[in-house]
């Protein structure tokens, strides 16, 4: 019996059909065994030529549509997907594999176990990602806030994969001590060296976001490379380092 990241036992048997409710997991399966994917959310944008049945969003999946696809395994995430939807899928007789990595090392282990649950050997990209992130950061450190939304303003708080990615690039999250994973806040924020503005989930740009933090350097970065765990990890370290410079 194989437990997922939440410790739930999942034993799907031979997996031939997969529905993914998480964009990064969709990309991970598509880069490893694209023939397995039969369904994905409307937000699953990678690879760009992905041609599968769409089952609405991560927060409002069309449960009936997922069930109709008769997947052997549904891939989900404890943070991105609602438990009520996952329970509905289980009640319909489907096996659901839930991920919940909060650090880069956890994500690499989680991805390997998830792909193994799909009956797949470790892909080359996963080994490459492990090598890319193996060396510790050795350089000056900066303090930053990492907004993920505005109206209301929300930011990365404690215990997040995103925060760990940035910490491994020399950027310390000033809200890492928050009791919430994604707390609300009001800019400006004191004691910042940098504001990190990803282009998802809110599409921050050089003209939408930096003005709220006068006098603080702003780095607009790829949200996919900052928040997704999957094949994007191979290029994330180099790309984010350049964008944060």
C-alpha positions in Angstrom: 0.0 0.0 0.0 1.3 3.4 -0.9 0.5 6.6 1.2 0.2 10.0 -0.5 1.6 13.2 1.1 -1.3 13.3 3.6 -0.8 9.6 4.6 -3.9 8.3 2.9 -3.4 4.9 1.4 -3.8 4.8 -2.4 -3.5 1.6 -4.3 -4.8 2.2 -7.9 -3.3 -0.8 -9.5 -2.2 -0.4 -13.1 -2.7 3.2 -14.1 -3.6 3.9 -17.7 -5.8 7.0 -17.3 -5.0 10.1 -15.1 -6.9 13.3 -14.4 -4.9 16.0 -12.9 -6.4 18.9 -10.9 -3.1 20.7 -10.4 -1.3 22.6 -13.2 2.2 21.6 -12.0 1.2 18.0 -11.6 -0.3 18.0 -15.1 3.0 19.3 -16.4 4.9 16.6 -14.5 2.9 13.7 -16.0 2.8 15.3 -19.4 6.6 15.5 -19.4 6.9 11.9 -18.3 4.1 9.9 -19.8 1.7 12.2 -21.7 -0.4 9.2 -22.9 -1.7 8.8 -19.4 -3.4 12.2 -19.2 -7.1 12.2 -20.1 -8.2 15.3 -18.2 -6.9 18.5 -16.6 -8.2 21.8 -15.3 -8.7 24.9 -17.4 -5.6 26.4 -15.6 -3.3 23.6 -16.8 -1.3 25.6 -19.3 1.8 23.4 -19.7 2.7 21.9 -22.1 1.2 24.6 -24.4 -0.1 21.9 -26.8 -1.9 19.9 -24.1 -5.0 18.3 -25.7 -7.1 16.6 -23.0 -10.6 17.1 -21.7 -10.9 20.2 -19.5 -12.8 19.8 -16.2 -13.0 23.4 -15.0 -10.8 24.9 -12.3 -8.8 23.7 -9.3 -11.3 25.2 -6.9 -14.5 24.2 -8.8 -13.8 21.0 -10.8 -16.6 19.4 -12.6 -16.8 16.3 -10.5 -19.3 14.6 -12.9 -16.9 15.2 -15.8 -14.0 13.8 -13.9 -15.9 10.7 -13.0 -17.1 10.3 -16.7 -13.5 10.1 -17.8 -13.1 6.9 -15.7 -9.5 7.7 -14.5 -7.5 5.1 -12.6 -6.0 8.0 -10.6 -6.9 11.6 -9.9 -4.0 13.9 -8.9 -4.7 16.7 -6.4 -3.0 19.1 -3.9 -4.1 19.8 -0.4 -3.8 23.5 -0.9 -5.1 24.0 -4.4 -8.1 21.7 -4.3 -11.0 21.6 -1.9 -11.5 18.6 0.3 -15.2 18.5 -0.4 -14.5 17.9 -4.1 -11.9 15.3 -3.4 -14.3 13.5 -1.1 -17.0 13.6 -3.8 -14.5 11.9 -6.2 -13.7 9.2 -3.6 -17.3 8.7 -3.0 -17.7 8.0 -6.7 -15.2 5.2 -6.4 -12.1 7.0 -7.7 -8.6 6.9 -6.3 -7.3 10.3 -5.4 -3.6 11.0 -4.8 -3.0 14.2 -2.8 0.3 16.1 -2.7 1.4 18.7 -0.1 5.1 19.6 -0.4 6.2 22.7 1.6 9.9 22.7 0.7 12.0 22.0 -2.4 13.3 18.7 -1.1 9.8 17.6 -0.1 8.6 18.4 -3.6 11.2 16.3 -5.2 10.3 13.3 -3.0 6.6 13.9 -3.5 6.9 14.0 -7.3 8.9 10.8 -7.3 6.3 9.0 -5.2 3.4 10.4 -7.2 4.9 9.2 -10.5 5.7 5.8 -8.9 2.0 5.6 -8.0 1.3 6.1 -11.7 3.5 3.2 -12.4 6.3 5.4 -13.8 10.1 5.2 -13.2 12.0 8.4 -12.2 12.2 10.6 -15.2 15.4 12.4 -16.3 13.9 15.9 -15.5 13.4 14.9 -11.9 17.0 13.8 -11.5 18.1 17.0 -13.1 16.0 19.1 -10.8 17.4 17.3 -7.7 21.0 18.1 -9.0 20.1 21.8 -9.7 18.8 22.4 -6.2 21.5 20.3 -4.4 24.0 23.1 -3.8 23.2 25.4 -0.9 23.0 29.2 -1.5 26.1 31.0 -0.5 25.8 34.8 -0.8 24.2 37.9 0.7 20.6 37.7 1.9 17.7 40.1 1.4 14.4 40.6 3.2 11.3 40.6 1.0 7.5 40.5 1.0 5.9 38.2 -1.6 2.4 39.4 -2.6 0.1 36.9 -4.3 -3.0 39.0 -4.6 -4.4 42.5 -4.2 -7.9 43.8 -3.4 -7.3 42.5 -0.8 -3.6 42.4 -0.5 -2.4 38.9 0.4 1.1 37.5 0.6 3.1 34.3 1.2 3.3 33.5 4.9 4.6 30.5 6.8 5.4 27.0 5.8 5.1 27.4 2.0 7.0 25.8 -0.9 7.3 29.4 -2.4 9.0 30.7 0.7 11.4 27.8 0.7 12.3 28.4 -3.0 13.1 32.0 -2.2 15.1 31.1 1.0 17.2 28.9 -1.1 17.9 31.9 -3.4 18.9 34.2 -0.6 15.6 35.9 -0.1 14.0 35.7 3.3 10.3 36.2 3.6 9.4 38.9 6.2 6.0 37.3 6.8 7.5 33.8 7.3 6.6 34.0 11.0 2.9 34.6 10.3 0.5 32.0 11.8 -1.2 31.9 8.4 0.1 30.5 5.2 -1.3 33.3 3.1 -2.0 36.3 5.4 -3.7 39.5 4.4 -1.5 42.6 4.8 -1.4 46.3 3.9 1.5 47.9 2.1 3.9 49.5 2.5 5.9 47.1 4.7 8.9 48.2 6.8 12.4 46.7 6.7 12.3 45.5 3.1 15.2 45.1 0.7 12.9 43.8 -2.1 9.3 43.1 -3.1 8.9 39.9 -5.1 5.9 40.1 -7.5 5.0 36.8 -9.3 2.7 36.9 -12.4 0.3 34.4 -10.9 -2.1 33.8 -9.3 -2.4 37.6 -9.5 -0.8 38.9 -12.7 1.5 41.5 -11.1 3.5 43.6 -13.7 6.1 46.4 -13.6 3.2 48.9 -13.7 0.8 47.0 -11.4 2.2 46.3 -7.9 5.6 48.1 -7.5 3.9 51.5 -6.9 2.5 50.2 -3.6 6.0 49.8 -2.2 7.7 53.2 -2.9 11.4 53.2 -2.6 11.7 49.4 -2.5 13.2 47.6 -5.5 10.7 45.3 -7.1 11.4 42.0 -8.9 8.7 40.7 -11.3 9.2 37.0 -11.5 7.7 33.9 -13.2 4.9 32.6 -11.0 5.2 29.2 -12.6 8.9 28.9 -11.7 8.3 30.3 -8.2 5.2 28.3 -7.2 5.1 25.1 -9.4 6.8 21.9 -8.5 7.5 19.8 -11.5 9.7 20.0 -14.6 9.9 23.8 -14.2 12.2 23.2 -11.2 15.0 22.3 -13.7 15.2 25.9 -14.9 13.7 27.7 -12.0 16.9 28.3 -10.0 18.7 30.0 -12.8 15.7 31.9 -14.1 14.6 33.2 -10.7 18.2 34.1 -9.7 18.3 36.3 -12.8 14.9 37.8 -12.2 15.7 38.6 -8.6 19.0 40.2 -9.4 
